[in-house]
Amino acid sequence: MKLTPLRKRRVKAGMSEDLVADYLGITKGSLSMIERGHDNLRLEYAAKLSKLYKCTVDDICRDLGVL
């Protein structure tokens, strides 16, 4: 499993895919697609992830190559 920047944030925070997917209200597969950049990240999810990972929405977008 390749550690993309967003996935590294999750791992560094010590959180499982199941935990983060449940927090976002999505499936584990959908989270995996987002972390790999294969699915568009909704602003709502970016905001929730930034709170969860204690970073900014800009950081999340940079991790995905959006900024």
PyMOL Python script that loads the backbone (N, CA, C, O; Angstrom):
from pymol import cmd

cmd.read_pdbstr("""\
ATOM      1  N   MET A   1       0.841  -1.175   0.000  1.00  0.00           N
ATOM      2  CA  MET A   1       0.000   0.000   0.000  1.00  0.00           C
ATOM      3  C   MET A   1       0.890   1.243   0.000  1.00  0.00           C
ATOM      4  O   MET A   1       1.698   1.441   0.908  1.00  0.00           O
ATOM      5  N   LYS A   2       0.734   2.062  -1.013  1.00  0.00           N
ATOM      6  CA  LYS A   2       1.495   3.297  -1.120  1.00  0.00           C
ATOM      7  C   LYS A   2       0.928   4.328  -0.151  1.00  0.00           C
ATOM      8  O   LYS A   2      -0.287   4.511  -0.074  1.00  0.00           O
ATOM      9  N   LEU A   3       1.799   4.994   0.579  1.00  0.00           N
ATOM     10  CA  LEU A   3       1.351   6.020   1.506  1.00  0.00           C
ATOM     11  C   LEU A   3       1.334   7.373   0.807  1.00  0.00           C
ATOM     12  O   LEU A   3       2.366   8.027   0.660  1.00  0.00           O
ATOM     13  N   THR A   4       0.156   7.774   0.385  1.00  0.00           N
ATOM     14  CA  THR A   4      -0.018   9.096  -0.204  1.00  0.00           C
ATOM     15  C   THR A   4       0.026  10.118   0.926  1.00  0.00           C
ATOM     16  O   THR A   4      -0.117   9.741   2.089  1.00  0.00           O
ATOM     17  N   PRO A   5       0.219  11.405   0.619  1.00  0.00           N
ATOM     18  CA  PRO A   5       0.288  12.406   1.686  1.00  0.00           C
ATOM     19  C   PRO A   5      -0.934  12.403   2.617  1.00  0.00           C
ATOM     20  O   PRO A   5      -0.787  12.538   3.831  1.00  0.00           O
ATOM     21  N   LEU A   6      -2.119  12.251   2.059  1.00  0.00           N
ATOM     22  CA  LEU A   6      -3.317  12.249   2.900  1.00  0.00           C
ATOM     23  C   LEU A   6      -3.375  10.988   3.760  1.00  0.00           C
ATOM     24  O   LEU A   6      -3.771  11.044   4.924  1.00  0.00           O
ATOM     25  N   ARG A   7      -2.984   9.870   3.193  1.00  0.00           N
ATOM     26  CA  ARG A   7      -2.949   8.622   3.961  1.00  0.00           C
ATOM     27  C   ARG A   7      -1.893   8.719   5.069  1.00  0.00           C
ATOM     28  O   ARG A   7      -2.105   8.213   6.171  1.00  0.00           O
ATOM     29  N   LYS A   8      -0.763   9.365   4.781  1.00  0.00           N
ATOM     30  CA  LYS A   8       0.268   9.558   5.802  1.00  0.00           C
ATOM     31  C   LYS A   8      -0.278  10.354   6.979  1.00  0.00           C
ATOM     32  O   LYS A   8       0.037  10.058   8.131  1.00  0.00           O
ATOM     33  N   ARG A   9      -1.091  11.358   6.696  1.00  0.00           N
ATOM     34  CA  ARG A   9      -1.702  12.149   7.775  1.00  0.00           C
ATOM     35  C   ARG A   9      -2.552  11.256   8.677  1.00  0.00           C
ATOM     36  O   ARG A   9      -2.496  11.360   9.903  1.00  0.00           O
ATOM     37  N   ARG A  10      -3.338  10.377   8.053  1.00  0.00           N
ATOM     38  CA  ARG A  10      -4.208   9.492   8.831  1.00  0.00           C
ATOM     39  C   ARG A  10      -3.379   8.541   9.677  1.00  0.00           C
ATOM     40  O   ARG A  10      -3.657   8.354  10.862  1.00  0.00           O
ATOM     41  N   VAL A  11      -2.366   7.944   9.077  1.00  0.00           N
ATOM     42  CA  VAL A  11      -1.518   6.993   9.792  1.00  0.00           C
ATOM     43  C   VAL A  11      -0.777   7.702  10.935  1.00  0.00           C
ATOM     44  O   VAL A  11      -0.689   7.175  12.045  1.00  0.00           O
ATOM     45  N   LYS A  12      -0.250   8.894  10.655  1.00  0.00           N
ATOM     46  CA  LYS A  12       0.465   9.662  11.676  1.00  0.00           C
ATOM     47  C   LYS A  12      -0.461  10.004  12.844  1.00  0.00           C
ATOM     48  O   LYS A  12      -0.026  10.056  13.994  1.00  0.00           O
ATOM     49  N   ALA A  13      -1.738  10.236  12.542  1.00  0.00           N
ATOM     50  CA  ALA A  13      -2.717  10.542  13.587  1.00  0.00           C
ATOM     51  C   ALA A  13      -3.143   9.283  14.342  1.00  0.00           C
ATOM     52  O   ALA A  13      -3.857   9.369  15.341  1.00  0.00           O
ATOM     53  N   GLY A  14      -2.705   8.109  13.862  1.00  0.00           N
ATOM     54  CA  GLY A  14      -3.018   6.851  14.530  1.00  0.00           C
ATOM     55  C   GLY A  14      -4.459   6.404  14.334  1.00  0.00           C
ATOM     56  O   GLY A  14      -5.033   5.740  15.197  1.00  0.00           O
ATOM     57  N   MET A  15      -5.038   6.768  13.201  1.00  0.00           N
ATOM     58  CA  MET A  15      -6.446   6.460  12.938  1.00  0.00           C
ATOM     59  C   MET A  15      -6.580   5.414  11.842  1.00  0.00           C
ATOM     60  O   MET A  15      -5.833   5.421  10.864  1.00  0.00           O
ATOM     61  N   SER A  16      -7.534   4.523  12.018  1.00  0.00           N
ATOM     62  CA  SER A  16      -7.781   3.477  11.029  1.00  0.00           C
ATOM     63  C   SER A  16      -8.690   4.003   9.918  1.00  0.00           C
ATOM     64  O   SER A  16      -9.371   5.016  10.073  1.00  0.00           O
ATOM     65  N   GLU A  17      -8.680   3.288   8.800  1.00  0.00           N
ATOM     66  CA  GLU A  17      -9.595   3.638   7.703  1.00  0.00           C
ATOM     67  C   GLU A  17     -11.044   3.562   8.173  1.00  0.00           C
ATOM     68  O   GLU A  17     -11.858   4.419   7.830  1.00  0.00           O
ATOM     69  N   ASP A  18     -11.360   2.542   8.953  1.00  0.00           N
ATOM     70  CA  ASP A  18     -12.725   2.373   9.445  1.00  0.00           C
ATOM     71  C   ASP A  18     -13.167   3.574  10.278  1.00  0.00           C
ATOM     72  O   ASP A  18     -14.276   4.080  10.104  1.00  0.00           O
ATOM     73  N   LEU A  19     -12.310   4.025  11.173  1.00  0.00           N
ATOM     74  CA  LEU A  19     -12.640   5.146  12.045  1.00  0.00           C
ATOM     75  C   LEU A  19     -12.904   6.415  11.240  1.00  0.00           C
ATOM     76  O   LEU A  19     -13.907   7.095  11.460  1.00  0.00           O
ATOM     77  N   VAL A  20     -12.009   6.733  10.312  1.00  0.00           N
ATOM     78  CA  VAL A  20     -12.139   7.958   9.524  1.00  0.00           C
ATOM     79  C   VAL A  20     -13.339   7.865   8.581  1.00  0.00           C
ATOM     80  O   VAL A  20     -14.076   8.837   8.418  1.00  0.00           O
ATOM     81  N   ALA A  21     -13.536   6.714   7.969  1.00  0.00           N
ATOM     82  CA  ALA A  21     -14.693   6.540   7.076  1.00  0.00           C
ATOM     83  C   ALA A  21     -15.994   6.720   7.850  1.00  0.00           C
ATOM     84  O   ALA A  21     -16.914   7.381   7.367  1.00  0.00           O
ATOM     85  N   ASP A  22     -16.080   6.141   9.039  1.00  0.00           N
ATOM     86  CA  ASP A  22     -17.272   6.309   9.873  1.00  0.00           C
ATOM     87  C   ASP A  22     -17.485   7.771  10.243  1.00  0.00           C
ATOM     88  O   ASP A  22     -18.612   8.266  10.213  1.00  0.00           O
ATOM     89  N   TYR A  23     -16.405   8.459  10.591  1.00  0.00           N
ATOM     90  CA  TYR A  23     -16.466   9.879  10.950  1.00  0.00           C
ATOM     91  C   TYR A  23     -17.016  10.707   9.785  1.00  0.00           C
ATOM     92  O   TYR A  23     -17.802  11.632   9.988  1.00  0.00           O
ATOM     93  N   LEU A  24     -16.596  10.364   8.567  1.00  0.00           N
ATOM     94  CA  LEU A  24     -17.060  11.101   7.384  1.00  0.00           C
ATOM     95  C   LEU A  24     -18.426  10.633   6.896  1.00  0.00           C
ATOM     96  O   LEU A  24     -19.087  11.331   6.127  1.00  0.00           O
ATOM     97  N   GLY A  25     -18.850   9.453   7.344  1.00  0.00           N
ATOM     98  CA  GLY A  25     -20.120   8.895   6.892  1.00  0.00           C
ATOM     99  C   GLY A  25     -20.046   8.292   5.503  1.00  0.00           C
ATOM    100  O   GLY A  25     -21.012   8.331   4.740  1.00  0.00           O
ATOM    101  N   ILE A  26     -18.870   7.726   5.181  1.00  0.00           N
ATOM    102  CA  ILE A  26     -18.658   7.101   3.873  1.00  0.00           C
ATOM    103  C   ILE A  26     -18.099   5.697   4.089  1.00  0.00           C
ATOM    104  O   ILE A  26     -17.777   5.310   5.212  1.00  0.00           O
ATOM    105  N   THR A  27     -17.991   4.949   3.006  1.00  0.00           N
ATOM    106  CA  THR A  27     -17.424   3.610   3.114  1.00  0.00           C
ATOM    107  C   THR A  27     -15.897   3.689   3.160  1.00  0.00           C
ATOM    108  O   THR A  27     -15.292   4.692   2.781  1.00  0.00           O
ATOM    109  N   LYS A  28     -15.308   2.611   3.632  1.00  0.00           N
ATOM    110  CA  LYS A  28     -13.844   2.512   3.669  1.00  0.00           C
ATOM    111  C   LYS A  28     -13.277   2.584   2.250  1.00  0.00           C
ATOM    112  O   LYS A  28     -12.221   3.177   2.028  1.00  0.00           O
ATOM    113  N   GLY A  29     -13.973   1.986   1.306  1.00  0.00           N
ATOM    114  CA  GLY A  29     -13.543   2.038  -0.088  1.00  0.00           C
ATOM    115  C   GLY A  29     -13.548   3.454  -0.640  1.00  0.00           C
ATOM    116  O   GLY A  29     -12.645   3.845  -1.379  1.00  0.00           O
ATOM    117  N   SER A  30     -14.575   4.223  -0.276  1.00  0.00           N
ATOM    118  CA  SER A  30     -14.641   5.622  -0.720  1.00  0.00           C
ATOM    119  C   SER A  30     -13.503   6.433  -0.123  1.00  0.00           C
ATOM    120  O   SER A  30     -12.914   7.274  -0.802  1.00  0.00           O
ATOM    121  N   LEU A  31     -13.191   6.183   1.146  1.00  0.00           N
ATOM    122  CA  LEU A  31     -12.072   6.876   1.785  1.00  0.00           C
ATOM    123  C   LEU A  31     -10.773   6.534   1.068  1.00  0.00           C
ATOM    124  O   LEU A  31      -9.951   7.415   0.818  1.00  0.00           O
ATOM    125  N   SER A  32     -10.587   5.277   0.741  1.00  0.00           N
ATOM    126  CA  SER A  32      -9.384   4.855   0.038  1.00  0.00           C
ATOM    127  C   SER A  32      -9.259   5.571  -1.306  1.00  0.00           C
ATOM    128  O   SER A  32      -8.176   6.018  -1.684  1.00  0.00           O
ATOM    129  N   MET A  33     -10.368   5.673  -2.015  1.00  0.00           N
ATOM    130  CA  MET A  33     -10.370   6.373  -3.312  1.00  0.00           C
ATOM    131  C   MET A  33      -9.998   7.843  -3.134  1.00  0.00           C
ATOM    132  O   MET A  33      -9.243   8.391  -3.938  1.00  0.00           O
ATOM    133  N   ILE A  34     -10.518   8.484  -2.092  1.00  0.00           N
ATOM    134  CA  ILE A  34     -10.195   9.887  -1.819  1.00  0.00           C
ATOM    135  C   ILE A  34      -8.713  10.016  -1.490  1.00  0.00           C
ATOM    136  O   ILE A  34      -8.027  10.883  -2.032  1.00  0.00           O
ATOM    137  N   GLU A  35      -8.218   9.157  -0.605  1.00  0.00           N
ATOM    138  CA  GLU A  35      -6.817   9.236  -0.204  1.00  0.00           C
ATOM    139  C   GLU A  35      -5.869   9.038  -1.381  1.00  0.00           C
ATOM    140  O   GLU A  35      -4.780   9.612  -1.400  1.00  0.00           O
ATOM    141  N   ARG A  36      -6.263   8.241  -2.352  1.00  0.00           N
ATOM    142  CA  ARG A  36      -5.423   8.006  -3.527  1.00  0.00           C
ATOM    143  C   ARG A  36      -5.635   9.045  -4.619  1.00  0.00           C
ATOM    144  O   ARG A  36      -4.956   9.018  -5.646  1.00  0.00           O
ATOM    145  N   GLY A  37      -6.580   9.966  -4.401  1.00  0.00           N
ATOM    146  CA  GLY A  37      -6.834  11.017  -5.378  1.00  0.00           C
ATOM    147  C   GLY A  37      -7.662  10.561  -6.558  1.00  0.00           C
ATOM    148  O   GLY A  37      -7.678  11.224  -7.595  1.00  0.00           O
ATOM    149  N   HIS A  38      -8.360   9.424  -6.418  1.00  0.00           N
ATOM    150  CA  HIS A  38      -9.171   8.892  -7.506  1.00  0.00           C
ATOM    151  C   HIS A  38     -10.634   9.294  -7.400  1.00  0.00           C
ATOM    152  O   HIS A  38     -11.454   8.880  -8.220  1.00  0.00           O
ATOM    153  N   ASP A  39     -10.962  10.087  -6.412  1.00  0.00           N
ATOM    154  CA  ASP A  39     -12.331  10.557  -6.231  1.00  0.00           C
ATOM    155  C   ASP A  39     -12.257  12.009  -5.782  1.00  0.00           C
ATOM    156  O   ASP A  39     -11.353  12.387  -5.037  1.00  0.00           O
ATOM    157  N   ASN A  40     -13.197  12.814  -6.230  1.00  0.00           N
ATOM    158  CA  ASN A  40     -13.220  14.214  -5.835  1.00  0.00           C
ATOM    159  C   ASN A  40     -13.544  14.339  -4.352  1.00  0.00           C
ATOM    160  O   ASN A  40     -14.455  13.686  -3.842  1.00  0.00           O
ATOM    161  N   LEU A  41     -12.802  15.169  -3.688  1.00  0.00           N
ATOM    162  CA  LEU A  41     -13.004  15.408  -2.269  1.00  0.00           C
ATOM    163  C   LEU A  41     -14.014  16.531  -2.093  1.00  0.00           C
ATOM    164  O   LEU A  41     -13.790  17.654  -2.545  1.00  0.00           O
ATOM    165  N   ARG A  42     -15.109  16.230  -1.444  1.00  0.00           N
ATOM    166  CA  ARG A  42     -16.111  17.253  -1.168  1.00  0.00           C
ATOM    167  C   ARG A  42     -15.565  18.195  -0.097  1.00  0.00           C
ATOM    168  O   ARG A  42     -14.825  17.778   0.794  1.00  0.00           O
ATOM    169  N   LEU A  43     -15.940  19.471  -0.197  1.00  0.00           N
ATOM    170  CA  LEU A  43     -15.481  20.474   0.758  1.00  0.00           C
ATOM    171  C   LEU A  43     -15.861  20.084   2.189  1.00  0.00           C
ATOM    172  O   LEU A  43     -15.099  20.310   3.130  1.00  0.00           O
ATOM    173  N   GLU A  44     -17.035  19.504   2.334  1.00  0.00           N
ATOM    174  CA  GLU A  44     -17.498  19.041   3.648  1.00  0.00           C
ATOM    175  C   GLU A  44     -16.504  18.039   4.248  1.00  0.00           C
ATOM    176  O   GLU A  44     -16.183  18.116   5.434  1.00  0.00           O
ATOM    177  N   TYR A  45     -16.024  17.114   3.437  1.00  0.00           N
ATOM    178  CA  TYR A  45     -15.064  16.121   3.912  1.00  0.00           C
ATOM    179  C   TYR A  45     -13.709  16.755   4.215  1.00  0.00           C
ATOM    180  O   TYR A  45     -13.058  16.395   5.196  1.00  0.00           O
ATOM    181  N   ALA A  46     -13.289  17.692   3.381  1.00  0.00           N
ATOM    182  CA  ALA A  46     -12.013  18.373   3.608  1.00  0.00           C
ATOM    183  C   ALA A  46     -12.049  19.107   4.947  1.00  0.00           C
ATOM    184  O   ALA A  46     -11.071  19.081   5.696  1.00  0.00           O
ATOM    185  N   ALA A  47     -13.165  19.758   5.249  1.00  0.00           N
ATOM    186  CA  ALA A  47     -13.301  20.478   6.519  1.00  0.00           C
ATOM    187  C   ALA A  47     -13.253  19.509   7.695  1.00  0.00           C
ATOM    188  O   ALA A  47     -12.592  19.784   8.697  1.00  0.00           O
ATOM    189  N   LYS A  48     -13.942  18.386   7.583  1.00  0.00           N
ATOM    190  CA  LYS A  48     -13.943  17.397   8.665  1.00  0.00           C
ATOM    191  C   LYS A  48     -12.558  16.783   8.847  1.00  0.00           C
ATOM    192  O   LYS A  48     -12.103  16.586   9.974  1.00  0.00           O
ATOM    193  N   LEU A  49     -11.893  16.482   7.734  1.00  0.00           N
ATOM    194  CA  LEU A  49     -10.552  15.898   7.820  1.00  0.00           C
ATOM    195  C   LEU A  49      -9.562  16.879   8.443  1.00  0.00           C
ATOM    196  O   LEU A  49      -8.691  16.478   9.214  1.00  0.00           O
ATOM    197  N   SER A  50      -9.693  18.155   8.114  1.00  0.00           N
ATOM    198  CA  SER A  50      -8.770  19.144   8.678  1.00  0.00           C
ATOM    199  C   SER A  50      -8.933  19.230  10.190  1.00  0.00           C
ATOM    200  O   SER A  50      -7.947  19.403  10.907  1.00  0.00           O
ATOM    201  N   LYS A  51     -10.156  19.114  10.682  1.00  0.00           N
ATOM    202  CA  LYS A  51     -10.366  19.107  12.140  1.00  0.00           C
ATOM    203  C   LYS A  51      -9.797  17.838  12.756  1.00  0.00           C
ATOM    204  O   LYS A  51      -9.131  17.881  13.790  1.00  0.00           O
ATOM    205  N   LEU A  52     -10.065  16.721  12.116  1.00  0.00           N
ATOM    206  CA  LEU A  52      -9.619  15.426  12.627  1.00  0.00           C
ATOM    207  C   LEU A  52      -8.095  15.332  12.668  1.00  0.00           C
ATOM    208  O   LEU A  52      -7.526  14.823  13.633  1.00  0.00           O
ATOM    209  N   TYR A  53      -7.435  15.827  11.610  1.00  0.00           N
ATOM    210  CA  TYR A  53      -5.978  15.726  11.500  1.00  0.00           C
ATOM    211  C   TYR A  53      -5.254  16.961  12.028  1.00  0.00           C
ATOM    212  O   TYR A  53      -4.026  17.039  11.974  1.00  0.00           O
ATOM    213  N   LYS A  54      -6.023  17.928  12.542  1.00  0.00           N
ATOM    214  CA  LYS A  54      -5.453  19.153  13.121  1.00  0.00           C
ATOM    215  C   LYS A  54      -4.541  19.881  12.128  1.00  0.00           C
ATOM    216  O   LYS A  54      -3.378  20.170  12.411  1.00  0.00           O
ATOM    217  N   CYS A  55      -5.109  20.163  10.965  1.00  0.00           N
ATOM    218  CA  CYS A  55      -4.400  20.913   9.932  1.00  0.00           C
ATOM    219  C   CYS A  55      -5.425  21.812   9.241  1.00  0.00           C
ATOM    220  O   CYS A  55      -6.573  21.891   9.678  1.00  0.00           O
ATOM    221  N   THR A  56      -5.027  22.473   8.191  1.00  0.00           N
ATOM    222  CA  THR A  56      -5.955  23.348   7.471  1.00  0.00           C
ATOM    223  C   THR A  56      -6.570  22.622   6.278  1.00  0.00           C
ATOM    224  O   THR A  56      -6.070  21.588   5.834  1.00  0.00           O
ATOM    225  N   VAL A  57      -7.654  23.179   5.776  1.00  0.00           N
ATOM    226  CA  VAL A  57      -8.266  22.644   4.559  1.00  0.00           C
ATOM    227  C   VAL A  57      -7.266  22.761   3.410  1.00  0.00           C
ATOM    228  O   VAL A  57      -7.190  21.880   2.554  1.00  0.00           O
ATOM    229  N   ASP A  58      -6.504  23.849   3.397  1.00  0.00           N
ATOM    230  CA  ASP A  58      -5.470  24.020   2.359  1.00  0.00           C
ATOM    231  C   ASP A  58      -4.462  22.859   2.410  1.00  0.00           C
ATOM    232  O   ASP A  58      -4.043  22.356   1.368  1.00  0.00           O
ATOM    233  N   ASP A  59      -4.076  22.439   3.617  1.00  0.00           N
ATOM    234  CA  ASP A  59      -3.141  21.311   3.748  1.00  0.00           C
ATOM    235  C   ASP A  59      -3.723  20.057   3.117  1.00  0.00           C
ATOM    236  O   ASP A  59      -3.029  19.332   2.404  1.00  0.00           O
ATOM    237  N   ILE A  60      -5.001  19.804   3.384  1.00  0.00           N
ATOM    238  CA  ILE A  60      -5.668  18.627   2.821  1.00  0.00           C
ATOM    239  C   ILE A  60      -5.679  18.720   1.289  1.00  0.00           C
ATOM    240  O   ILE A  60      -5.387  17.744   0.597  1.00  0.00           O
ATOM    241  N   CYS A  61      -6.015  19.898   0.774  1.00  0.00           N
ATOM    242  CA  CYS A  61      -6.054  20.081  -0.683  1.00  0.00           C
ATOM    243  C   CYS A  61      -4.666  19.936  -1.302  1.00  0.00           C
ATOM    244  O   CYS A  61      -4.530  19.370  -2.386  1.00  0.00           O
ATOM    245  N   ARG A  62      -3.643  20.439  -0.629  1.00  0.00           N
ATOM    246  CA  ARG A  62      -2.267  20.273  -1.125  1.00  0.00           C
ATOM    247  C   ARG A  62      -1.879  18.797  -1.159  1.00  0.00           C
ATOM    248  O   ARG A  62      -1.224  18.342  -2.097  1.00  0.00           O
ATOM    249  N   ASP A  63      -2.286  18.054  -0.131  1.00  0.00           N
ATOM    250  CA  ASP A  63      -1.975  16.620  -0.091  1.00  0.00           C
ATOM    251  C   ASP A  63      -2.549  15.906  -1.315  1.00  0.00           C
ATOM    252  O   ASP A  63      -1.981  14.925  -1.794  1.00  0.00           O
ATOM    253  N   LEU A  64      -3.668  16.402  -1.808  1.00  0.00           N
ATOM    254  CA  LEU A  64      -4.323  15.776  -2.953  1.00  0.00           C
ATOM    255  C   LEU A  64      -3.909  16.397  -4.288  1.00  0.00           C
ATOM    256  O   LEU A  64      -4.372  15.976  -5.348  1.00  0.00           O
ATOM    257  N   GLY A  65      -3.025  17.409  -4.223  1.00  0.00           N
ATOM    258  CA  GLY A  65      -2.565  18.050  -5.443  1.00  0.00           C
ATOM    259  C   GLY A  65      -3.554  19.009  -6.050  1.00  0.00           C
ATOM    260  O   GLY A  65      -3.457  19.346  -7.230  1.00  0.00           O
ATOM    261  N   VAL A  66      -4.514  19.457  -5.247  1.00  0.00           N
ATOM    262  CA  VAL A  66      -5.530  20.390  -5.746  1.00  0.00           C
ATOM    263  C   VAL A  66      -5.000  21.804  -5.735  1.00  0.00           C
ATOM    264  O   VAL A  66      -5.386  22.614  -6.577  1.00  0.00           O
ATOM    265  N   LEU A  67      -4.120  22.119  -4.797  1.00  0.00           N
ATOM    266  CA  LEU A  67      -3.514  23.460  -4.712  1.00  0.00           C
ATOM    267  C   LEU A  67      -2.066  23.410  -5.100  1.00  0.00           C
ATOM    268  O   LEU A  67      -1.389  24.438  -5.091  1.00  0.00           O
TER     269      LEU A  67
END
""", "prot")
cmd.dss("prot")
cmd.show_as("cartoon", "prot")
cmd.util.cbc("prot")
cmd.orient("prot")
